[in-house]
């Protein structure tokens, strides 16, 4: 059975050990972070995921990127951000894709600080790591542009986690074209959240059901650049869906290819 990728601060007490990963910017990390937290260079990882030579197909690159964190692969890795949840979800997606037992901390750093002494101290990182990257071994799979093109018109359910303006094509962001993929269903990532917290399982299941997603559907999430797609994928898994993939490069990748159809 799939485990819930979202973990509450109070649930950290139930873990024998865990690592904490901080995905905030360097200045925020230096100004204050949780004891024994390890900073993930998210700005480097985000750029690497979009570059052809360091894409997710480059297992050696990601092995060399993840291993220096010095985390024990037999201990859960808990990822937190500043409470927006999308950046933590981005890193969670990458880690789980390569086989790490990773979770997103619900509410981010603010929730962890509020819990205070009720949360045990994380295990410190070590100089070395026995982590071995095993692509496509996580709960959420990956699909690329060409793969998704071939699945259009089949039983795939496309979960568009962008805003209504982006979906309608009114907000182009930095894209030359705007609109949405054929057959896509809009469910903005903000609706998955209650403040800085991902909604409980029953609320997420109700939201997805109302949007037209049903148990057994093959779900592909996307946004414009990966973070919201990763959060949508985590929310879908939390809601009980077990066939979830993320189109991580998302709409910005789709829009630049004129052969990819877009609906306005």
C-alpha positions in Angstrom: 0.0 0.0 0.0 1.3 3.5 -0.8 2.3 5.6 2.2 1.1 9.1 2.6 3.9 11.4 1.2 2.8 14.2 3.6 3.8 14.0 7.2 2.6 16.1 10.1 5.1 17.6 12.5 3.4 15.6 15.4 4.0 12.4 13.5 7.8 12.8 13.7 7.6 11.6 17.3 6.5 8.2 15.9 9.8 7.8 13.9 12.8 6.1 15.4 15.1 8.4 13.4 14.8 10.8 10.6 16.8 13.3 8.6 15.6 16.9 7.9 16.2 18.6 4.5 15.8 22.3 4.2 15.1 23.5 0.7 15.0 27.3 1.4 17.5 29.7 -0.1 21.0 30.0 1.3 20.4 33.2 3.2 17.3 32.0 4.9 19.1 28.8 5.9 22.0 30.7 7.3 19.8 33.0 9.2 18.2 30.0 11.1 17.4 26.4 10.5 16.4 23.4 12.5 19.2 21.5 14.3 21.0 18.9 12.1 19.0 20.0 9.0 20.8 19.6 5.7 20.3 22.3 3.0 19.4 21.0 -0.5 20.8 23.3 -3.2 17.4 23.6 -4.8 18.5 26.3 -7.2 21.0 23.9 -8.7 18.7 21.0 -8.8 15.9 23.0 -10.4 18.2 24.1 -13.2 19.7 20.6 -13.7 16.3 19.0 -14.1 15.6 21.3 -17.1 19.0 20.8 -18.8 19.3 18.0 -21.3 22.7 16.8 -20.1 21.6 16.6 -16.5 17.9 15.6 -17.0 16.3 12.9 -14.9 17.7 10.3 -17.4 21.2 11.2 -16.2 21.3 8.8 -13.2 25.0 9.4 -12.6 24.4 13.1 -12.2 21.7 12.7 -9.7 23.6 10.0 -7.8 26.4 12.5 -7.5 23.9 15.3 -6.5 22.1 13.3 -3.8 24.9 11.3 -2.2 26.9 14.3 -0.9 23.9 15.2 1.4 25.3 12.4 3.6 21.9 10.9 4.5 21.3 7.4 5.6 19.1 5.6 3.0 17.6 3.5 5.7 16.3 6.6 7.6 13.2 8.6 6.4 14.1 12.0 4.8 11.7 14.8 5.7 11.7 17.8 3.4 10.6 21.2 4.5 10.4 24.7 2.9 9.1 28.1 4.1 5.5 26.9 4.1 4.6 27.4 0.4 4.9 23.6 0.0 5.7 23.6 -3.7 9.5 23.8 -3.3 9.5 21.0 -0.7 7.3 19.0 -3.1 9.8 19.6 -5.9 12.7 18.1 -3.9 10.5 15.3 -2.6 9.5 14.3 -6.1 13.2 14.1 -7.2 14.2 12.1 -4.1 11.4 9.6 -4.3 11.8 9.2 -8.0 15.4 7.9 -7.3 14.2 5.6 -4.5 14.6 7.6 -1.3 12.1 7.2 1.5 11.1 10.8 1.5 8.2 12.8 3.0 7.0 16.4 2.7 6.6 18.1 6.1 3.1 19.6 6.2 3.2 23.3 6.9 6.9 23.7 6.3 9.3 25.3 8.7 6.7 27.4 10.5 4.8 24.3 11.6 8.0 22.7 12.8 8.9 25.7 14.8 5.4 25.9 16.3 5.7 22.3 17.4 8.9 23.2 19.2 10.1 20.7 21.9 7.4 18.2 20.9 9.5 17.2 17.9 12.6 15.1 18.4 15.9 16.1 17.0 16.8 14.9 13.5 19.7 12.5 12.9 22.8 14.4 11.7 24.3 13.8 8.2 27.5 11.9 7.9 30.5 12.3 5.7 29.5 9.5 3.4 26.3 8.0 2.1 25.3 4.6 0.9 22.4 5.9 -1.1 22.2 4.4 -4.6 20.0 6.2 -7.1 17.4 3.9 -8.6 15.3 5.8 -11.2 11.6 5.3 -11.5 11.4 3.4 -8.2 9.2 5.9 -6.3 5.5 6.2 -5.7 5.1 8.8 -8.4 6.4 8.2 -11.9 7.7 10.6 -14.5 6.5 11.2 -18.0 8.1 13.4 -20.7 6.6 15.5 -23.5 6.8 12.8 -26.2 5.3 10.2 -23.9 2.4 12.4 -22.9 1.7 13.3 -26.6 1.2 9.6 -27.4 -1.2 9.2 -24.5 -3.5 12.1 -25.4 -6.9 10.8 -26.3 -6.5 7.6 -24.2 -7.6 7.0 -20.6 -5.0 9.3 -19.1 -6.4 12.0 -16.9 -4.3 15.2 -17.0 -4.3 17.2 -13.7 -3.5 20.8 -14.4 -2.4 22.4 -11.2 -1.9 25.9 -12.5 -4.1 29.0 -12.0 -7.3 29.6 -14.0 -5.6 32.4 -15.9 -2.8 30.1 -17.0 -5.4 27.4 -18.0 -7.4 29.9 -20.0 -4.4 31.3 -21.8 -4.7 34.8 -20.3 -1.6 34.4 -18.2 1.3 33.3 -20.4 3.9 33.5 -17.7 7.1 33.4 -19.8 5.6 31.2 -22.6 5.1 32.1 -26.2 1.8 30.2 -26.2 -0.9 29.9 -23.6 -3.9 27.7 -22.8 -4.1 24.0 -21.7 -3.5 20.5 -22.9 -6.4 18.8 -24.7 -8.6 17.0 -22.2 -6.9 18.6 -19.1 -8.8 19.2 -15.9 -8.0 22.3 -13.9 -7.6 22.0 -10.2 -5.3 24.8 -9.0 -2.7 23.8 -6.4 -4.0 26.5 -4.1 -7.2 24.5 -3.6 -5.1 21.6 -2.3 -3.9 23.7 0.5 -5.5 25.1 3.7 -3.1 28.0 4.4 0.4 26.3 4.4 -1.0 22.8 5.0 -1.9 20.2 2.5 -5.5 19.3 3.1 -6.4 16.0 4.8 -7.0 12.8 2.8 -10.8 13.0 2.9 -10.9 16.6 1.7 -8.4 15.9 -1.1 -10.4 12.9 -2.2 -13.6 15.0 -2.3 -11.8 17.7 -4.3 -10.4 15.3 -6.9 -13.7 13.4 -7.2 -15.6 16.6 -7.8 -13.1 17.5 -10.5 -13.7 14.2 -12.2 -10.8 12.1 -11.0 -11.9 8.6 -10.0 -10.1 5.7 -8.4 -8.2 3.7 -11.0 -7.6 6.7 -13.3 -4.1 7.1 -14.8 -3.3 10.6 -13.5 -0.6 12.9 -15.0 0.0 16.2 -13.1 1.6 19.3 -14.5 2.0 23.0 -13.9 4.3 25.4 -15.6 7.7 24.4 -14.2 7.5 21.4 -11.8 6.8 22.6 -8.2 3.0 22.7 -8.4 3.0 19.5 -10.4 5.0 17.7 -7.7 2.6 19.0 -5.0 -0.4 17.9 -7.0 1.1 14.5 -7.4 1.7 14.2 -3.7 -1.8 15.3 -3.0 -3.2 12.7 -5.4 -1.3 10.0 -3.7 -2.4 11.2 -0.3 -6.0 11.1 -1.6 -5.5 7.4 -2.4 -4.7 7.3 -6.1 -2.0 4.8 -6.9 -1.2 5.5 -10.6 0.2 9.0 -10.6 2.9 10.4 -12.8 4.3 13.9 -13.0 5.1 15.8 -16.3 7.8 17.6 -14.4 9.0 19.9 -17.1 5.3 20.8 -17.5 3.6 23.4 -19.7 6.6 25.6 -20.3 8.2 22.5 -22.0 5.0 21.7 -23.9 4.3 25.2 -25.1 7.7 25.6 -26.8 7.1 22.6 -29.1 4.7 23.8 -31.9 3.7 20.2 -32.6 2.1 19.9 -29.2 -1.6 20.9 -29.3 -2.9 23.6 -27.0 -6.5 24.5 -26.3 -7.7 28.0 -25.5 
